[in-house]
Structure formats: C-alpha cells, structure tokens
Amino acid sequence: QVQLVESGGGSVQAGGSLRLSCAASGDIWRINTMGWYHQTPGKHRELVGVITSGGSTNYADSGKGRFTNSRDNAKNTVFLQIDSLKPEDTAVYYCHANDAIASVDYWGQGTQVTVSS
C-alpha cells in the first residue's frame, strides 16, 4: 500500500504561482512514476504531468509551459509548480502514483486550487 498526501493548494489571483506538494509513504519502493491530475466539476480527471524516479518529466499539452514537476527522493515527495495562474486552472489537483508491478494506481485526497481574475 502507498499513501499520498497533498498540500499547498489555496486561493490566488491570476498571474500568481503555487507549489503543490505530495508526500508518499508506505511501499514506495514499488513506485516509479508519480504525477499530477486536475479535475473540475462535471469533467473527467485530466493529466497535468508525470515524473519518474530518475527525474524525467512528461506533460500533457495543457500542462506544458506553466507547470513544472520536480521531486525530492530523499523526502519521498513530488512537487507541482504552477506559474502564471489563470482562472481556468481552478480545479482540484490530485497526486497519482503507479505501481507498475501490481498494476495499481494510488491517489491522494486532492487539494483545491482557486484562481480569481
């Protein structure tokens, strides 16, 4: 089992920045790739970007440019830096981890990001 706990969400004005954190615990040795998704009411959860244990990153088109994944392996924590926030970035952001061995996906509880114009 893997537990994910997000933090860092909040309310900001357009143009501002936020840094979300996701701390992983449990059987983290089973996890290679972690990432972030966001979801707005009535829509499916959508990928923002992923980061491997080696630090390689990949982003959905919507996440390129203003979203940056990073990780601190010593602290078992991944981060999502969001710059130049726009009102359309308002969503619940979820941390995700994939156990490729067991084909199991883990999710955090989500953290709300609200951007006002």
C-alpha positions in Angstrom: 0.0 0.0 0.0 1.0 3.5 -0.7 -0.4 6.7 0.9 -0.3 10.1 -0.8 -0.9 13.3 1.0 -1.1 16.6 -1.0 -0.7 20.1 0.3 -0.2 23.6 -1.0 -3.5 24.4 -2.6 -5.3 27.6 -2.0 -6.8 30.7 -3.4 -4.7 33.0 -5.5 -5.1 35.8 -8.0 -4.5 35.4 -11.7 -0.8 35.7 -12.5 0.3 34.3 -9.2 2.1 31.0 -8.5 1.5 28.0 -6.3 3.7 25.0 -5.4 1.8 21.8 -4.6 3.4 19.0 -2.6 2.7 15.3 -2.5 4.3 13.2 0.2 4.3 9.5 -0.3 4.6 6.8 2.4 4.2 3.1 2.6 5.5 0.7 0.0 7.1 3.5 -2.0 9.8 1.2 -3.4 7.1 -0.2 -5.7 6.5 3.3 -7.3 8.5 4.6 -10.2 6.2 7.2 -11.8 4.2 9.8 -10.0 2.2 12.6 -11.4 -0.5 15.2 -11.1 -4.0 15.4 -12.4 -6.7 18.0 -12.1 -10.4 17.8 -12.2 -13.2 20.4 -12.4 -16.9 19.7 -11.6 -18.6 17.7 -14.3 -15.4 16.8 -16.1 -13.0 13.8 -16.1 -9.8 13.9 -14.2 -7.1 15.1 -16.6 -3.4 14.5 -16.6 -1.1 17.5 -16.0 2.2 15.8 -16.0 4.3 12.9 -14.6 7.8 12.5 -13.2 9.8 9.3 -12.9 12.1 8.3 -10.0 15.0 9.4 -12.2 13.5 12.9 -12.7 12.3 12.5 -16.3 9.2 14.5 -16.9 6.4 14.5 -19.4 3.4 16.8 -19.6 0.1 16.8 -21.2 -0.3 19.6 -23.8 -2.4 21.6 -21.3 0.5 21.3 -18.8 3.3 22.5 -20.9 4.9 25.8 -20.2 3.4 26.8 -16.9 3.5 23.5 -15.0 6.7 22.0 -13.6 7.1 18.7 -11.9 10.0 18.0 -9.6 10.8 15.5 -6.8 12.8 15.1 -3.7 13.5 11.4 -3.5 15.1 11.7 0.0 11.8 13.0 1.3 9.6 10.8 -1.0 7.9 14.0 -2.1 6.9 15.3 -5.5 6.0 18.9 -6.4 4.0 20.7 -8.9 5.0 24.3 -9.6 2.2 26.3 -11.3 3.2 29.7 -12.6 1.2 32.5 -14.3 -2.0 31.0 -12.9 -5.2 31.5 -14.9 -8.8 31.3 -13.7 -9.2 28.2 -15.9 -6.6 26.5 -13.7 -9.2 26.4 -10.9 -9.6 22.7 -10.1 -8.9 20.0 -7.5 -5.4 18.7 -8.1 -4.7 15.1 -7.3 -1.4 13.4 -6.8 -1.1 10.0 -8.5 1.4 7.1 -8.2 1.6 4.0 -10.3 2.7 0.6 -9.0 3.6 -0.9 -12.4 4.4 -4.3 -10.8 0.9 -4.8 -9.4 -0.9 -2.6 -11.9 -2.3 -0.5 -9.1 -3.0 3.2 -9.1 -2.9 5.3 -5.9 -4.5 8.7 -5.5 -4.2 11.4 -2.9 -7.2 13.1 -1.4 -6.9 16.2 -3.7 -6.1 19.8 -3.0 -8.2 22.7 -4.2 -6.7 25.4 -6.3 -8.9 28.5 -6.9 -7.7 31.3 -9.2 -9.6 34.6 -9.3 -9.4 37.1 -12.0 
